[in-house]
Amino acid sequence: MNSPLSDALELTGAALALSNLRLGLPSDADPFGLPDPAVVGRKITELGALITTMGDAYLLRVTEPAQQGFPAEAFAIALNRAAQTVSALGTVGQQLSALIMLPPGPSGLPGSDYTRTLAATCIDEALQAAHHHLQDGVRVLRDAASDVLPASDRLQQAALARSLRTATREPSAAVPPQLAAPVQPVHGRPR
């Protein structure tokens, strides 16, 4: 059974991993450029690994009656937001692929300029949605981490969160982010 501190650490670690991933997402702020499709694909892969990790944390909590409660709900909400982000990034990838199929430059084909403009608008909206979904997931996980701790432990958890942020300021793009707390066996069963 997890203690409130280990729940808080796991929730904070997941929030930090989502936050780092959000910082690495392409931005919709560049009006003259489109995101690199390879970057979009890598972010989808990183999100997939993080979804698996958070899914395991959720599964652990819903299969053990003593573990059910707010942390399980927070992981479920964060999983929902991460899945919505994958969907938004999938839309970006789809639109980028459609743009690649169009002939370069002014083609004179009826509707090609409109198609480019529509695709760029769709990409911008999908990137905004991806950032928003991850930001919401981070908020839910951080709120849950704060709520599971007794007031006396919140100061310790806040210091730990600052330490985690400092230690992971430059996450490796090649390695998907991991949760902060390692999984511990319960009653001889691996979690």
N, C-alpha and C positions, 0 to 999 in steps of 0.2 A: 504494500500500500504506500502510495506517495504521501509525503508530508506536505504541508502548505508551502514550505520553502522550496521543495523540489518541484512542486506544481508551478510555483511562481518562476523558478528558473527555466523550466521547460517552455512556459508561455512566453517569457521574455526572450528566450533564445529564438523561438519561432517568429516573434514580432521583429526581432533584429534581422533575421534572415529575409523576411518579406521586405523590410525597409531597405536593406542592401540591394535586393533584387530590383526594387522600384527605382532606386537611384541609377541603376544600370540600364533601365529601359530607354529606348529611343524617345526623343522629345518631339512634340508637335510644334515646337517653337521656331523651327527653321522653315521659312516660307519658300525657300528656293531649292530645298533638297528633300529627297525621300529617304526613309530609313534603309539601311543596308539589310537585304533579306536574310543574310547569314546571321546578323546580330539578332534579328527577330526570331529566327529558328533556335539560336542558342538560348535565348531567354525563355522560349517555350520549353526547351529541354530542362533548364534549371528549375523552372516552375514545376515541371512534372516530378522531378526528384524531391522537391520540397513538399509537394502534395502527397507523395508517398510517405514521407516522414511524418507529416502532420496527420495523415490518415491512420498511421500506426498508433500515434498518440491518442487519437480519438477512439480507435478500436479498443485499445487497452482500457480506456475509461468506461466504455459502454458495456464491456463484457464482464467487468468486475463490479458487482453492486456497490461496494464500498467506495469505488472511484467515480461513480456517476455524480453529476452535478454541473456547476457552472464551468469548470475547466473543459469538460466534454462539449458543452454547448459552445464555448468560445472557439474551440478547435473546429467544430462543425461550421460555424459562421465564417471563420477564416478560410476553411476549405472551399466554401461556397464562393467567397470573393476571389480566391486564387483561380478557381475554375472559370469564373467570369472573365478574369484577366487572360487566361489561356484562350478563351473564345474571342476576346477582343484582338489579341495578337494573331489568332488564326485569320480573322478578318483582314488585318493588315497584310499578312502573307498572301492571302487570296487576291487582294487588290494590287499588290506589287507584282504578282504573277500575271495578272490581266494586263497591267501596263507594259510588261515585257513583251507581250504578244502584239502590241500595237506597233505599227511602223514608226521609226524615229522621226522627229521633226514634224513640220506641217505636211501632212500627207495628202491633203485635199479630199480625204475620204469624208463623206457626210457624217457628222457627229463625232469625229475623232477628238476634236478639241474639247467638246462637251464631255466625252468619256474620260479624258485625262483629268479635267477639272472635277468631275464627280468622284473619280477614284481618289484624287488627292484629298478631297473633303472627307470622304469616308475614312481614309487613313488617319487624318487628323482627329476625327471624332472617336475612332477606335483607340488611338493612343491616349487621348484624354480619359476615356472610360477605363483603360488599363491602369493608369496612374491612380485614378479615383478608387477603383476596387481594391488595389493593394493598400492604399492609404487607409481605407476603412478597415481592412483586415488587420493592419498593424494596430490601429486604435482599439479594436475589440480585444486583441490579445494582450495589449498593455493594460487595458482596464481590468481584464480578468486577472492578470498577474497581481495587480494592486489589490483587488478585492479578495483574493484567497489568503492573503497574509494578514495576520493580526497587526494592529497598529504598531506594536513595538518592533516588528520585523520589517516594516515598510522602509525604514531608513536604511537598513542593511540591504534590502532589495534594490533601492534606488542607487546606492553606491555600486552594487554589483552590475546594474544596468549600465552605469557610466563606464565601468571597467570593460564591459563587453563591447561597448561602442568604440572605446579607445583601441582595444585589441583588434578590432575588425574594420578599421577605417578604410583599408584598401583590400577588399575581398578579391581573391583570385577568380578570374573569369573562367578558368578551366575547371575549377572544382565547385560543385554546387554547394550553397551554404548549408550548414548542418545546425541542428538544434544544440543549445548550450549544454543541457544535462544529458549525460549518457544514460542509456536504458539499463536498469538494474533488474536482475531476476527476482521474481516473486514466487515464494513457496516452491523453489526448485524448477519453475517453468521459465523459459526465456520470454521476454515481453516483446 
